[in-house]
Amino acid sequence: MHNTPSPSHIALLAALALAGCGGSGGSSPGGETAPPPGAGAPKGSVVCKDYDMQDVTIAPKTITIRNNADEQIYPVLSTSTNAENLWVQGCLRTTEALPTDVVYKLYVNDGQGIPPGSEVTITLPLYSELGPRQYITWWNGGRMLLADRNKRLRNDEDKSIATPAEVTCQAQGTACALTTYASAVQFPEDAFAQLSEYTFGDSDIPAGQAARLLKPANVGYNISYVDHVYMPVAIGPKDNPYIGYSGSVQKPADFRKALHSFLDGLGEGWPVYNMSEVRLPGGYNIFAQRGGYLIQDPDVPVQPPDGQNPPVLTVKKCLDKQCTPEEQRSLQWGQSVQNIQDLWGACVDWGSEDISQYTSKKYPQDCPAPQEMRDKLALVKDFFAENHKKYLAMYDAKQCAGEPKGSGKIPPHVAEFKYWEAIKHIYGWVPYNEGCGAGDNKLGATTAHGRDHAYVQAMYIQDLQYNYGQAAVQANPKLAFNPYVKLIHDDLGMSAYGFSVDDAVGFMSELGNGLVFTVGGVQGLENGSAFNYHDGFDVLLGNPADRVPENKPLLKKYGACSLGQNASDPDCNNVKQDVLMPDANRIVGFRVGTLPSYPMKVRFTDAQDNVYTLLVKEKFAACTGALANCPPNRASIVDSSACSVMTPRGDKHPKSDTWCVGANPNQSRENDEAAIKNHLSFPVPVQYLP
């Protein structure tokens, strides 16, 4: 029988053919040869079109990987597939889709990795051009896999191609050979690795224009601890010392000890991945990945004797060879997860639905929770029930493509509002939109019992996800809403996301020329303190949008200094402005995220070379009431008498006092995010004051 190759397979073959033909000379989407980067541009630079459709050179960014552990690590970077290549569209100012159907994987010392005490720095251009309309887009939707075993890092689908010449590597204490593969798939689920994600720059459509514009200034990053936890990884930006790291700088042995202790305590019976080392799924994946299976692999430790593929999830008991043949197949969760299922079954009314396959507890007589917690669980359940009603209405109005796509049919597993799918949506904090668009039926537009999304989400975070600190839960651990959150925040001491809408640190987007990844310590990071939103603040200026075009800068550079930290300059009279702002974007502020202490001085220079100096006396106090009244210590945060604006000649600017008294410390919650962020807001730069 003849099999028609899939589009991704065709694209993969095309990529291999182009690579084999030396296609990196490349063409633009229009078929014309792309112009070379400007004279003196660093290797790996790419020529794009700017806001005014003029050529502009985009320099590459770097990824540094530092191994502070006492064992070998194996770094692998991969790109993503995209129906539309938004970053190349933004660079070339085109509306052509330029889809990418192939995953490209870049291995550092393939099969060998990098030893303890070494580091490598990879230089990544925005893209590598393989041929007409064929790109490896290194900046958008990248993944970094850091493994401690050279196993399951490759797939049968991976095909070797030449590493583009503009992708280079420098190393300390090791070799650095780069190997590239094209593939139809990402990494296996059971790799001995911690996944992180990154994106360099942004691509959006400027007001009044039709084509996207690439904005290369920021670096975005996130460690996927919300999905799984395996090993300690920390990430920080390059050339931005005012942002602390995300993740963990623990030694791997201490990190693993905490994982094992969790399984012996509050997380007894928490699922583990079917691997010879302990790797734990997050509070959503314990439900979403239940019933999943792996490809046949003789190295998988739990192999049910029924001849079927081994399960993705198992429990420590089975890893320890203490399970019966039936348990090897069926035992994919234990007591800590059963406690969650019992809590939802016994404390929330599911009407006539038979939920006996999930819990033996009966509503309401078996509920161990106090009435206040029962009410909150019920509100969350009703909130998602309302979202499901809106979902059904979308199908009634024929607003969804359905599954299969184009059928208009609602997927059977979500056709009714039922216990199991509700639990998955609640712990993922995701709306019902299966068969519709990814952005459809937003939770932000849902209400229940007069309570809006902001109220329900805040309660869900503080009173349920974080309930492990409550006296009732400490007295009865079976009331723990999500033990995984305690593991991430308390046991491992990380400010990373423990669930999808955590108010801790998740996806970061900061100014920078690249990223630094470390395993097992702080060495290599520019800032050795952990980032969190509570300790720092943004400096935000008024936006003179009617007088400054979008492609012109407001600010040139900035810096900050904690008083009393430098013996040679204890008063911070010489604040080093060491972060340069992009010169082709109207950016109205910057973040001072992680400094040793308060008070501190902040200094920045505007586009007219006026120099601003602020004295920030104390940290923003936590907001415990309405955001409009926060922070409670607003009056004492900034010392306006110590604020100044100096002209390029070194004189006090005539409008210095007017600008300085406009200081407005405030706090906000952005969009649907849970985290409260601190801001120092000021008027427009002095040039634009009346």
C-alpha positions as CSV (number, residue, x, y, z in Angstrom):
1,M,0.0,0.0,0.0
2,H,1.3,3.4,-0.9
3,N,1.6,5.9,2.0
4,T,1.4,9.6,1.4
5,P,4.2,11.4,3.3
6,S,3.1,13.9,5.9
7,P,3.8,17.6,5.4
8,S,6.3,17.6,8.2
9,H,8.1,14.6,6.5
10,I,8.2,16.5,3.2
11,A,9.6,19.6,4.9
12,L,12.2,17.4,6.7
13,L,13.4,15.9,3.4
14,A,13.5,19.4,1.9
15,A,15.6,20.7,4.8
16,L,18.0,17.8,4.4
17,A,18.3,18.3,0.7
18,L,18.9,22.0,1.1
19,A,21.5,21.4,3.8
20,G,23.2,18.9,1.6
21,C,23.3,21.4,-1.3
22,G,25.1,24.0,0.8
23,G,22.0,26.1,1.0
24,S,23.2,28.5,3.6
25,G,24.0,31.1,1.0
26,G,20.3,31.5,1.0
27,S,17.6,33.6,-0.4
28,S,15.0,36.0,1.0
29,P,11.3,35.1,0.8
30,G,11.1,36.9,-2.4
31,G,13.8,34.7,-3.9
32,E,16.4,37.4,-3.9
33,T,19.8,37.0,-2.2
34,A,19.7,38.6,1.3
35,P,22.1,41.5,1.7
36,P,25.2,40.8,3.8
37,P,25.4,42.4,7.3
38,G,26.9,45.8,7.6
39,A,30.6,46.3,7.7
40,G,32.1,45.4,11.1
41,A,29.0,43.5,12.2
42,P,29.8,40.5,14.5
43,K,29.6,37.0,12.9
44,G,26.1,35.7,13.0
45,S,24.5,39.1,12.4
46,V,21.4,39.2,10.2
47,V,20.1,42.1,8.1
48,C,16.5,43.0,8.7
49,K,14.1,45.8,7.9
50,D,13.5,48.4,10.5
51,Y,10.3,50.4,11.3
52,D,10.9,52.6,8.2
53,M,11.7,49.6,6.0
54,Q,15.5,50.5,6.0
55,D,18.2,47.8,6.4
56,V,19.3,47.3,10.0
57,T,21.8,44.8,11.3
58,I,20.6,42.5,14.1
59,A,23.5,41.1,16.2
60,P,23.4,37.5,17.4
61,K,22.7,36.6,21.1
62,T,24.5,34.0,23.2
63,I,23.6,31.1,25.5
64,T,26.2,30.2,28.1
65,I,26.0,26.9,29.9
66,R,28.0,26.5,33.1
67,N,28.5,23.1,34.8
68,N,28.9,23.7,38.6
69,A,27.9,20.1,39.4
70,D,30.3,17.3,40.2
71,E,29.0,15.2,37.2
72,Q,28.9,15.4,33.4
73,I,25.9,17.3,31.9
74,Y,24.6,17.0,28.3
75,P,23.2,20.2,26.8
76,V,20.8,20.1,23.8
77,L,19.0,23.0,22.3
78,S,16.0,22.7,20.0
79,T,13.8,25.0,17.9
80,S,10.0,24.8,17.5
81,T,7.7,24.2,14.6
82,N,5.4,27.1,13.6
83,A,2.6,27.5,11.1
84,E,3.8,31.1,10.8
85,N,7.4,32.1,11.3
86,L,6.6,35.4,13.2
87,W,10.3,36.2,13.9
88,V,11.4,36.0,10.3
89,Q,8.3,37.8,9.2
90,G,9.2,40.6,11.6
91,C,12.8,40.7,10.4
92,L,11.9,40.8,6.7
93,R,8.7,42.8,7.1
94,T,6.7,40.3,5.1
95,T,3.2,38.8,5.6
96,E,4.2,35.5,3.9
97,A,3.7,32.6,6.4
98,L,7.1,30.9,6.0
99,P,6.0,27.9,8.0
100,T,8.5,25.7,9.9
101,D,7.5,22.0,10.0
102,V,10.9,20.7,11.2
103,V,12.5,20.7,14.7
104,Y,16.2,21.4,14.7
105,K,18.3,20.1,17.5
106,L,21.8,21.4,18.4
107,Y,23.9,19.1,20.6
108,V,27.0,20.3,22.5
109,N,29.7,17.6,22.3
110,D,27.1,15.0,21.1
111,G,27.3,12.0,23.4
112,Q,30.1,13.5,25.5
113,G,28.6,16.6,27.2
114,I,30.6,19.0,29.3
115,P,32.5,18.1,32.5
116,P,32.3,19.6,36.0
117,G,33.8,23.1,36.2
118,S,33.5,23.8,32.5
119,E,31.3,26.2,30.4
120,V,30.4,26.7,26.8
121,T,29.0,29.8,25.1
122,I,26.9,29.3,21.9
123,T,26.4,32.2,19.6
124,L,23.0,32.1,17.9
125,P,21.9,34.3,15.0
126,L,18.2,35.2,14.7
127,Y,18.0,32.6,12.0
128,S,20.1,30.4,9.7
129,E,18.9,30.3,6.1
130,L,19.0,26.8,4.5
131,G,17.5,27.9,1.2
132,P,14.5,29.7,-0.3
133,R,11.9,30.0,2.4
134,Q,13.7,27.5,4.6
135,Y,14.9,28.8,8.0
136,I,16.2,27.5,11.3
137,T,14.8,30.2,13.6
138,W,17.0,30.0,16.7
139,W,15.3,32.8,18.6
140,N,11.7,32.0,18.8
141,G,10.3,29.2,21.0
142,G,13.6,27.6,21.8
143,R,14.1,24.8,24.3
144,M,17.1,24.0,26.4
145,L,17.4,20.4,27.6
146,L,20.1,19.9,30.3
147,A,20.6,16.2,31.0
148,D,22.7,14.3,33.4
149,R,22.6,11.0,31.4
150,N,23.4,10.5,27.8
151,K,20.2,8.5,27.2
152,R,17.0,9.2,25.3
153,L,18.4,12.5,23.9
154,R,18.0,11.3,20.3
155,N,15.1,9.9,18.3
156,D,15.0,7.6,15.3
157,E,13.5,10.4,13.4
158,D,16.6,12.6,13.9
159,K,18.6,13.2,10.7
160,S,22.1,14.8,10.7
161,I,22.6,18.0,8.9
162,A,25.5,20.4,8.7
163,T,25.7,22.9,11.5
164,P,25.3,26.4,10.0
165,A,28.6,28.2,9.9
166,E,27.3,31.3,11.7
167,V,26.3,29.2,14.8
168,T,29.5,29.0,16.8
169,C,30.8,28.0,20.2
170,Q,33.5,29.0,22.6
171,A,34.5,26.9,25.7
172,Q,36.4,27.0,29.0
173,G,37.6,23.7,30.4
174,T,36.2,21.5,27.6
175,A,35.9,21.1,23.9
176,C,32.8,22.5,22.2
177,A,31.7,20.7,19.0
178,L,28.2,21.5,17.7
179,T,26.1,18.8,16.0
180,T,22.8,19.6,14.3
181,Y,19.9,17.3,13.5
182,A,16.6,17.8,11.8
183,S,13.6,16.0,13.1
184,A,9.8,15.7,13.0
185,V,9.6,15.4,16.9
186,Q,10.9,17.0,20.1
187,F,12.6,15.1,22.9
188,P,11.2,11.9,24.5
189,E,9.1,12.4,27.6
190,D,11.4,10.2,29.7
191,A,14.7,12.0,29.1
192,F,17.0,12.3,32.1
193,A,16.8,16.1,31.9
194,Q,15.3,19.3,33.0
195,L,13.6,21.3,30.3
196,S,13.8,25.1,30.0
197,E,12.4,27.4,27.4
198,Y,13.6,30.7,25.9
199,T,12.7,33.3,23.3
200,F,14.9,36.1,22.2
201,G,13.3,39.4,21.1
202,D,9.7,39.9,20.1
203,S,7.6,40.3,16.9
204,D,4.5,42.5,16.7
205,I,2.7,44.7,14.3
206,P,3.3,48.4,14.8
207,A,0.2,50.7,14.9
208,G,-0.7,51.8,11.5
209,Q,1.4,49.2,9.7
210,A,0.5,45.9,8.1
211,A,3.7,43.9,8.5
212,R,5.4,42.6,11.7
213,L,8.5,44.3,13.1
214,L,11.2,42.4,15.0
215,K,12.2,43.9,18.3
216,P,15.4,42.2,19.4
217,A,16.1,43.8,22.8
218,N,14.7,41.3,25.3
219,V,15.5,37.8,26.4
220,G,12.6,35.6,27.6
221,Y,13.1,32.5,29.7
222,N,11.4,30.0,31.9
223,I,12.3,26.7,33.6
224,S,9.6,24.2,33.2
225,Y,9.3,23.3,36.9
226,V,5.5,23.7,36.5
227,D,5.6,20.6,34.3
228,H,8.2,18.5,36.0
229,V,11.1,18.6,38.4
230,Y,14.3,16.6,38.0
231,M,17.5,18.6,38.5
232,P,18.7,22.1,39.7
233,V,18.9,24.6,36.9
234,A,19.3,28.4,37.2
235,I,18.9,31.0,34.4
236,G,19.9,34.7,34.3
237,P,20.2,37.3,31.6
238,K,23.5,38.3,30.0
239,D,24.6,41.9,30.3
240,N,21.9,42.8,32.8
241,P,23.3,42.5,36.4
242,Y,20.2,43.9,38.1
243,I,18.1,40.8,37.5
244,G,18.6,37.8,39.8
245,Y,18.4,34.2,38.7
246,S,15.4,32.0,38.2
247,G,15.4,28.4,39.4
248,S,17.8,26.6,41.7
249,V,21.5,26.8,42.5
250,Q,21.5,23.7,44.8
251,K,23.9,20.9,44.3
252,P,22.3,17.9,42.4
253,A,22.8,15.6,45.4
254,D,20.9,18.0,47.8
255,F,18.2,18.6,45.1
256,R,17.7,14.8,44.7
257,K,17.6,14.3,48.5
258,A,14.7,16.8,48.6
259,L,12.8,14.9,45.9
260,H,13.2,11.7,47.8
261,S,12.1,13.3,51.1
262,F,9.0,14.6,49.4
263,L,8.0,11.1,48.4
264,D,8.5,9.9,51.9
265,G,6.4,12.7,53.4
266,L,3.6,15.0,52.1
267,G,4.1,13.6,48.6
268,E,3.8,9.9,49.6
269,G,2.6,8.1,46.5
270,W,3.1,11.1,44.2
271,P,3.6,9.8,40.7
272,V,7.1,9.5,39.3
273,Y,8.2,9.2,35.7
274,N,9.0,5.6,34.6
275,M,12.8,6.2,34.8
276,S,15.6,4.8,36.9
277,E,16.1,8.3,38.5
278,V,13.4,10.2,40.3
279,R,11.7,12.8,38.1
280,L,8.3,14.1,39.3
281,P,5.4,15.5,37.3
282,G,3.7,18.7,38.3
283,G,0.2,19.0,39.8
284,Y,-1.4,19.2,36.4
285,N,0.6,16.4,34.7
286,I,-0.3,13.9,37.5
287,F,-3.8,14.0,35.9
288,A,-3.0,14.9,32.3
289,Q,-0.4,12.2,31.8
290,R,-2.2,9.4,33.6
291,G,-2.8,6.6,31.1
292,G,0.0,7.7,28.8
293,Y,2.5,5.2,27.6
294,L,6.1,5.2,26.4
295,I,7.7,3.6,23.3
296,Q,9.2,0.2,24.0
297,D,12.6,0.6,25.7
298,P,14.4,-2.2,27.5
299,D,15.9,0.4,29.9
300,V,12.5,1.5,31.2
301,P,12.4,0.1,34.8
302,V,8.7,-0.7,35.1
303,Q,7.8,-3.1,32.3
304,P,4.3,-4.7,32.8
305,P,4.4,-8.3,31.6
306,D,1.3,-7.8,29.5
307,G,3.4,-7.0,26.4
308,Q,2.0,-3.5,26.0
309,N,3.9,-0.3,26.0
310,P,5.1,0.7,29.5
311,P,3.3,3.5,31.3
312,V,4.7,7.1,31.4
313,L,3.9,7.4,35.1
314,T,4.4,5.0,37.9
315,V,5.1,5.2,41.7
316,K,8.3,4.7,43.7
317,K,7.0,1.4,45.0
318,C,7.1,0.0,41.5
319,L,10.6,1.5,40.8
320,D,11.7,-0.3,43.9
321,K,10.4,-3.7,42.4
322,Q,7.7,-4.1,45.0
323,C,4.7,-4.1,42.7
324,T,2.6,-7.0,41.4
325,P,2.3,-7.5,37.6
326,E,-1.1,-5.8,37.7
327,E,0.2,-2.8,39.7
328,Q,3.0,-2.3,37.2
329,R,0.3,-1.4,34.7
330,S,-2.4,0.2,36.9
331,L,-0.6,1.9,39.8
332,Q,0.1,5.4,38.5
333,W,-0.6,7.3,41.6
334,G,-0.6,6.8,45.4
335,Q,-1.9,8.3,48.6
336,S,-1.1,12.0,48.1
337,V,-2.9,12.1,44.8
338,Q,-5.8,10.0,46.2
339,N,-6.1,12.6,48.9
340,I,-6.7,15.2,46.2
341,Q,-9.3,13.1,44.5
342,D,-11.0,12.4,47.8
343,L,-11.0,16.1,48.7
344,W,-12.9,16.9,45.5
345,G,-15.2,14.0,45.7
346,A,-16.2,14.4,49.3
347,C,-16.3,18.2,49.7
348,V,-17.9,19.2,46.3
349,D,-21.3,18.2,45.0
350,W,-21.1,16.4,41.6
351,G,-24.8,15.7,41.5
352,S,-25.7,12.3,40.1
353,E,-22.4,11.6,38.4
354,D,-20.8,8.3,39.4
355,I,-17.3,9.2,40.5
356,S,-16.5,5.9,42.2
357,Q,-13.6,5.2,39.9
358,Y,-11.8,8.2,41.3
359,T,-12.8,8.1,45.0
360,S,-14.7,6.0,47.4
361,K,-15.6,9.0,49.6
362,K,-19.2,10.3,49.7
363,Y,-20.4,13.9,49.6
364,P,-20.8,15.6,52.1
365,Q,-20.4,13.2,55.0
366,D,-16.8,12.2,54.3
367,C,-15.5,15.7,53.7
368,P,-12.7,16.4,56.2
369,A,-12.3,20.1,55.3
370,P,-13.6,23.1,57.3
371,Q,-16.6,24.9,55.9
372,E,-14.5,27.8,54.6
373,M,-12.4,25.5,52.4
374,R,-15.5,23.6,51.2
375,D,-17.0,26.9,50.0
376,K,-13.9,27.8,48.1
377,L,-13.7,24.4,46.4
378,A,-17.3,24.7,45.4
379,L,-16.8,28.2,44.0
380,V,-13.9,27.0,41.9
381,K,-15.9,24.1,40.6
382,D,-18.9,26.3,39.8
383,F,-16.6,28.8,38.1
384,F,-15.4,26.1,35.7
385,A,-18.9,24.8,35.2
386,E,-19.9,28.3,34.0
387,N,-16.9,28.3,31.7
388,H,-18.1,25.0,30.3
389,K,-21.6,26.4,29.7
390,K,-20.0,29.2,27.6
391,Y,-18.0,26.5,25.8
392,L,-21.2,24.6,24.8
393,A,-22.7,27.9,23.7
394,M,-19.8,28.4,21.3
395,Y,-20.5,25.1,19.7
396,D,-24.2,25.9,19.5
397,A,-23.3,29.1,17.7
398,K,-21.0,27.2,15.3
399,Q,-17.9,29.2,16.4
400,C,-15.6,26.2,16.8
401,A,-14.0,24.0,14.1
402,G,-14.5,20.9,16.3
403,E,-12.6,17.6,16.3
404,P,-11.8,16.3,13.8
405,K,-11.1,19.8,12.5
406,G,-13.9,21.1,10.4
407,S,-16.4,18.6,11.7
408,G,-18.0,21.1,14.1
409,K,-18.2,18.2,16.6
410,I,-17.5,18.7,20.3
411,P,-14.9,16.3,21.6
412,P,-16.7,13.5,23.5
413,H,-14.6,13.8,26.7
414,V,-15.7,17.4,27.3
415,A,-19.2,17.2,25.9
416,E,-20.5,17.2,29.5
417,F,-19.1,18.9,32.6
418,K,-17.8,16.0,34.6
419,Y,-15.4,15.4,37.6
420,W,-12.3,14.1,35.8
421,E,-12.0,16.7,33.1
422,A,-13.0,19.4,35.6
423,I,-10.1,18.4,37.8
424,K,-7.7,18.6,34.9
425,H,-8.9,22.0,33.8
426,I,-8.8,23.3,37.4
427,Y,-5.2,22.1,38.1
428,G,-4.1,23.4,34.7
429,W,-6.2,26.6,35.2
430,V,-7.1,26.4,31.5
431,P,-10.5,27.1,29.9
432,Y,-12.7,24.7,28.0
433,N,-11.8,25.4,24.4
434,E,-11.0,22.0,22.9
435,G,-11.8,22.1,19.2
436,C,-11.9,25.9,19.2
437,G,-9.1,28.5,19.1
438,A,-6.4,28.4,21.7
439,G,-7.4,31.9,22.9
440,D,-11.1,31.2,22.9
441,N,-13.4,31.1,26.0
442,K,-11.0,32.9,28.2
443,L,-11.3,32.3,32.0
444,G,-10.9,36.1,32.3
445,A,-14.4,36.5,30.9
446,T,-16.0,34.0,33.2
447,T,-17.9,34.7,36.4
448,A,-19.6,32.6,39.1
449,H,-22.0,33.7,41.9
450,G,-21.1,37.3,41.2
451,R,-17.4,36.7,41.5
452,D,-15.2,37.6,38.6
453,H,-12.0,35.8,37.4
454,A,-9.7,38.1,39.3
455,Y,-11.4,37.3,42.6
456,V,-11.6,33.5,41.9
457,Q,-8.0,33.2,40.7
458,A,-6.6,35.2,43.7
459,M,-8.5,32.9,46.1
460,Y,-7.4,29.8,44.2
461,I,-3.8,30.8,44.5
462,Q,-3.6,32.1,48.0
463,D,-6.2,30.0,49.8
464,L,-6.0,26.7,47.9
465,Q,-2.7,26.2,46.0
466,Y,-0.8,27.7,49.0
467,N,-3.0,26.1,51.6
468,Y,-0.2,23.8,52.9
469,G,0.8,26.6,55.4
470,Q,-2.7,26.8,56.9
471,A,-3.1,25.4,60.5
472,A,-5.9,23.1,59.4
473,V,-3.8,21.5,56.7
474,Q,-0.7,21.2,58.9
475,A,-3.0,19.4,61.4
476,N,-4.4,17.2,58.6
477,P,-2.1,16.9,55.5
478,K,-4.9,15.2,53.6
479,L,-6.3,18.7,53.1
480,A,-3.3,19.7,51.0
481,F,-4.7,21.1,47.7
482,N,-1.4,20.5,45.8
483,P,1.6,19.1,47.7
484,Y,3.8,19.8,44.6
485,V,3.6,23.6,45.4
486,K,5.2,23.0,48.8
487,L,7.9,20.9,47.2
488,I,8.9,23.7,44.7
489,H,8.6,26.7,47.0
490,D,9.6,25.3,50.5
491,D,11.4,22.1,50.1
492,L,13.5,23.2,47.1
493,G,13.4,26.9,48.0
494,M,12.6,28.1,44.5
495,S,10.5,31.0,43.4
496,A,9.7,29.2,40.2
497,Y,6.1,28.4,39.1
498,G,4.6,25.5,41.1
499,F,1.4,25.7,39.1
500,S,0.3,27.5,35.9
501,V,-0.9,30.8,37.5
502,D,1.5,30.9,40.4
503,D,2.3,34.3,41.8
504,A,5.9,33.4,41.9
505,V,8.4,33.7,39.1
506,G,7.5,32.1,35.8
507,F,8.3,33.4,32.3
508,M,10.7,36.3,32.5
509,S,11.3,38.9,29.8
510,E,14.3,41.2,30.4
511,L,16.7,43.3,28.6
512,G,19.8,41.3,27.7
513,N,22.2,40.1,25.1
514,G,21.7,36.4,25.9
515,L,21.2,34.0,28.7
516,V,23.3,32.1,31.2
517,F,22.3,28.6,32.3
518,T,24.0,26.9,35.3
519,V,23.6,23.5,36.9
520,G,24.5,23.1,40.5
521,G,25.7,26.6,41.6
522,V,25.8,30.3,41.1
523,Q,29.2,30.5,39.4
524,G,28.8,32.0,35.9
525,L,25.6,34.0,36.8
526,E,25.9,37.8,36.7
527,N,23.7,38.1,39.7
528,G,24.0,35.4,42.4
529,S,20.7,36.2,44.2
530,A,17.3,34.7,43.4
531,F,14.9,37.0,41.6
532,N,11.4,37.7,42.9
533,Y,8.9,40.4,42.2
534,H,8.6,41.5,45.8
535,D,12.2,42.7,46.2
536,G,12.6,45.0,43.2
537,F,10.6,47.5,41.1
538,D,10.2,48.9,37.6
539,V,11.1,52.6,36.9
540,L,8.4,53.8,34.5
541,L,8.3,57.2,32.8
542,G,5.3,58.9,31.1
543,N,5.0,58.0,27.4
544,P,5.2,61.1,25.1
545,A,3.8,58.9,22.3
546,D,2.5,62.0,20.4
547,R,6.0,63.5,20.2
548,V,8.4,60.5,20.1
549,P,8.0,57.9,17.3
550,E,7.8,54.3,18.2
551,N,11.2,53.6,16.7
552,K,13.1,56.4,18.6
553,P,14.5,55.9,22.1
554,L,13.5,57.7,25.3
555,L,16.4,56.3,27.4
556,K,20.0,55.5,26.7
557,K,21.3,53.6,29.7
558,Y,20.7,52.9,33.4
559,G,22.3,51.5,36.6
560,A,21.7,51.0,40.3
561,C,23.8,50.8,43.5
562,S,23.0,49.7,47.1
563,L,24.4,52.2,49.6
564,G,27.1,50.9,52.0
565,Q,28.0,47.9,49.8
566,N,31.2,49.3,48.2
567,A,33.9,50.5,50.6
568,S,35.4,52.8,47.9
569,D,32.0,54.4,47.1
570,P,29.7,53.8,50.1
571,D,27.3,56.6,49.1
572,C,27.0,55.4,45.5
573,N,28.2,58.7,44.0
574,N,29.5,56.9,40.9
575,V,26.6,54.8,39.9
576,K,27.7,52.7,36.9
577,Q,25.1,52.9,34.1
578,D,26.0,49.5,32.6
579,V,22.8,48.4,30.9
580,L,22.4,50.0,27.5
581,M,18.8,50.5,26.2
582,P,17.9,49.7,22.6
583,D,18.3,52.6,20.2
584,A,15.4,51.8,17.9
585,N,12.5,51.4,20.4
586,R,10.5,53.8,22.5
587,I,10.9,52.0,25.8
588,V,9.5,53.9,28.7
589,G,11.3,52.1,31.6
590,F,13.4,49.4,33.0
591,R,13.5,46.9,35.9
592,V,15.7,47.1,39.0
593,G,15.1,43.5,40.1
594,T,17.7,42.2,42.5
595,L,20.1,44.3,44.5
596,P,21.8,43.5,47.9
597,S,19.9,46.0,50.0
598,Y,18.0,49.2,50.5
599,P,18.5,52.2,50.4
600,M,19.8,52.3,46.8
601,K,20.5,54.9,44.1
602,V,19.2,54.5,40.6
603,R,20.7,56.5,37.8
604,F,19.7,56.7,34.1
605,T,20.3,58.9,31.0
606,D,17.6,60.0,28.6
607,A,17.9,60.4,24.9
608,Q,18.9,64.1,25.3
609,D,21.7,63.1,27.7
610,N,20.1,64.4,30.8
611,V,21.1,62.3,33.8
612,Y,18.5,61.4,36.5
613,T,19.3,60.2,40.0
614,L,16.8,58.7,42.4
615,L,17.2,57.6,46.1
616,V,15.0,54.7,46.9
617,K,14.9,54.4,50.7
618,E,13.0,51.2,51.4
619,K,11.5,48.2,49.9
620,F,7.8,48.2,48.7
621,A,5.6,46.7,51.5
622,A,3.4,43.8,50.5
623,C,-0.1,44.8,49.3
624,T,-2.7,43.4,51.6
625,G,-5.7,45.4,50.5
626,A,-7.1,47.1,47.3
627,L,-4.3,47.7,44.8
628,A,-5.4,51.3,44.5
629,N,-4.2,51.9,48.0
630,C,-0.9,50.1,47.7
631,P,1.9,50.1,48.6
632,P,1.0,50.9,52.2
633,N,4.4,52.6,52.7
634,R,4.1,54.7,49.5
635,A,5.1,58.0,51.2
636,S,8.4,56.7,52.5
637,I,9.8,54.8,49.5
638,V,11.4,57.6,47.5
639,D,13.3,60.6,48.9
640,S,12.3,63.3,46.5
641,S,14.7,65.8,48.1
642,A,17.6,63.5,47.0
643,C,16.3,63.3,43.4
644,S,17.9,65.3,40.6
645,V,18.0,65.8,36.9
646,M,21.3,67.1,35.5
647,T,21.8,68.6,32.1
648,P,24.6,67.2,29.8
649,R,26.7,70.2,31.0
650,G,26.4,69.1,34.6
651,D,24.0,71.8,35.7
652,K,20.7,71.1,37.5
653,H,17.9,71.0,34.9
654,P,15.3,73.8,35.2
655,K,12.5,71.2,35.4
656,S,14.4,68.9,37.8
657,D,12.2,69.6,40.9
658,T,9.0,69.4,38.8
659,W,10.0,66.0,37.6
660,C,11.2,64.7,40.9
661,V,8.0,65.5,42.9
662,G,6.0,63.5,40.4
663,A,7.3,60.2,41.9
664,N,4.4,57.8,42.3
665,P,5.2,54.3,43.9
666,N,2.4,51.9,43.0
667,Q,1.6,48.3,42.5
668,S,-0.3,46.4,39.9
669,R,-1.3,43.0,38.6
670,E,-0.9,42.6,34.9
671,N,-3.7,41.1,32.8
672,D,-4.5,37.7,34.2
673,E,-1.2,37.3,36.0
674,A,-1.3,36.6,39.7
675,A,2.0,38.3,40.7
676,I,1.8,41.8,42.1
677,K,4.5,44.0,40.7
678,N,6.1,47.1,42.1
679,H,6.5,50.3,40.0
680,L,8.1,53.7,40.5
681,S,6.2,55.9,38.1
682,F,7.3,59.3,37.0
683,P,6.3,62.0,34.5
684,V,7.5,62.2,31.0
685,P,11.2,63.0,30.5
686,V,12.1,66.6,31.3
687,Q,12.4,67.4,27.6
688,Y,8.6,66.9,27.2
689,L,7.3,68.5,30.5
690,P,5.1,71.6,29.9
